[in-house]
Every structure is written in C-alpha cells, then in structure tokens.
Amino acid sequence: MMHTELDAAGIRASELRESYRKCRDLNARHGRTFFLATRLLAPAQRPAIHALYGFARWADDIVDEPPSDDATDTAAARLAAVTRDLHDSLSGALGDDPILAALADTAARYRIEHALFDDFLDSMRMDLTVTDYPDRAALDRYVHGSAAVIGLQVLPVLGTVGARADAAPYAAALGRAFQLTNFLRDIAEDLDRGRVYLPADELAAFGVDRARLQWCRTNRRTDARVRSALAAQHAVAREWYRYADAGIALLHPVSRPCVATAAVLYSEILDRIEESEFAVFTERATVGNARRTRVAAAALARALWARRGGRARALAAGGI
C-alpha cells in the first residue's frame, strides 16, 4: 500500500521513499488513532502526514526517558544535534537521517513554515527542565509548541476551501485539544517521569497539589478533591474540541473525514475518563478497536465520495 501512496505523491527517489516508509512505520506503531484517521486521507496526502508525525514522535521519544541527570544531559545533547541537523536538512543539505530527509521534503513540497519546527523543539527542550506549570499561561506556552504547531504543520497538507489563515486557529485548537486529552489520560505516567502538565493554581483551587497527585498515584485511587480538579480540566479540554469542530468545514472536503474521525475518537477518550470517574491512576483510558473500526468505516464512505471530486491529487503539489 505504501508504494501506491508514494507514487500518488510523486515521490520517486528510492532513498527518499525508504525515508517515508520509516516515518509511516513510526506512525503505525505509536499513533493508532492518528494512523487510522490518516488512512482516510487521499493516498497523495498520507506520506507527508507520516513524515510530520514521524518527526514529532522521534523527538518526543528523546525526552521521555525516566528522569535522571545522565538521561537529561544525554537528551539535551541529542536534541541539540537534532536541531542542527534539522536546520541543515531544511536548508537543502543532504544528511543521513531518514526521518529528517522525509520531513525536509514534506516541508518543501507544502511550504511549511520552518519556525513551526523550531517551536516544537523548544517545547521538547522544556520537558528536560520544566516539571510543573504554575498557571494556564505557562502551560499554554508549552502546549503551543508541543501540540498547536502540529495542527499548523499539517494544515497545508490537508488543504482549505478558503484562506489558510482562516482555518489556522481551529487547526491549532484541535492540536491543543488532543494534547489536553493526553495530559488527563497520561497523568500517572507523567508523574512517573517527574512531570505534572496541569496548571498548579487551578489544581490548588480544589485543594490539590503535586503531593496529593502523587498520593493518588501511589495508592492507585482518585480522591474526591482530585476528581473535582480533573473534572474541571476535563471541561477545558471539551471546550477546545467544541471550538476546533467549527473549523472542520474550512478544510478541503477530501480531508474532512480524516480530521473529523480523529476528533471524534480522541474526544471519546475523555468519555472513557469520565465514565471511569477519573480513575486515571489505575487505568489508561482507551477507545476500543470495535468502536474505532465503526467510526472509521462510516467516515470512509464520505472520504471516498470526496475523492471523486477529482481534486485530491492537487493536494500533493502543495494544497488547494
């Protein structure tokens, strides 16, 4: 299937095709919901999405080692090398890393702003030194680079029916909604890495601090105060999904089923969290395969109908 996508995207060079395949493998292994949604895009669009995801996954994995001085120093050095190699690749220099080769090709094909990649790496560097966020403004600075810019990176690949600038706030908002969902779902794992991705002042309004969260993690239960605090964060994430939903109509019709499916399935993680009464310290909320398949199957018919418009191939040349 991958060779069909690469052919549709006009990617001919053998080494570059292998680079895109590596990115696709990363997507398939680590981004189950995202990968499923990507299958709803036109074949010509998929390699670029795989390249963008592959780079983000690769960089994120660098900073997600268990906390220690040695691990932090090693990760900082690796991120510095990635940054240098990224700039070289984006400027046209040939490098050895296949992920950066695919990313640079995608950035050139779709004229993606290079600053978006720098913003992403800035947030990855924050993960090496920042373990708590005092308020929403501080967390938003992190989320801008870690998630909002991802939405902005993929927007040129998705295409829009009007000015891209009109759709940009919604694309960024959806990335933010996905990230806030992750923060709630993964709170236990993040604590194990020494991090809390929730605004300290908003938690404090419910009598919750890091020590209280750690107690819940150690005792594998969610007490009443923490449950109320997490419910408030859950409501914030819901608001971002509601806002982002209005932007789907601004995307090219070929891309709408993919984005709508990703939004539905990811937002349903919030449903699972709520249904468990915020038992995030004992179980990881997931959407079952049967439900994922049903949602994707319904979206596939819409995706195939949109592709028959005959304009999908133009997206591979830089969007519509």
Buried (B, 14 or more C-beta within 10 A) or exposed (E): EBEEBBEBBEBEEEEBBEBBBBBBEBBBEBBBBBBBBBBBBBBBBBBBBBBBBBBBBBBBBBBBBEEEEEBBEEBBEBBEEBBEBBBBBBEEEEBEBBBBBBBBBBBEBBEBEEEBBBBBBBBBBBBBEBBBBEEBEBBEBBBBBBBBBBBBBBBBBBBBEEEBEEBBBBBBBBBBBBBBBBBBBBBBBBBEBEBBBBBBEBBEEBEBBBEBBEBBBEEEEBBEBBBBBBBBBBEBBBEBBEBBBEBBEBBBBBBBBBBBBBBBBBBBBBEBBBEEEBBBBEEEBBBEEEBBEEBBEEBBEBBEEBBEEEBBBBBBEEBB
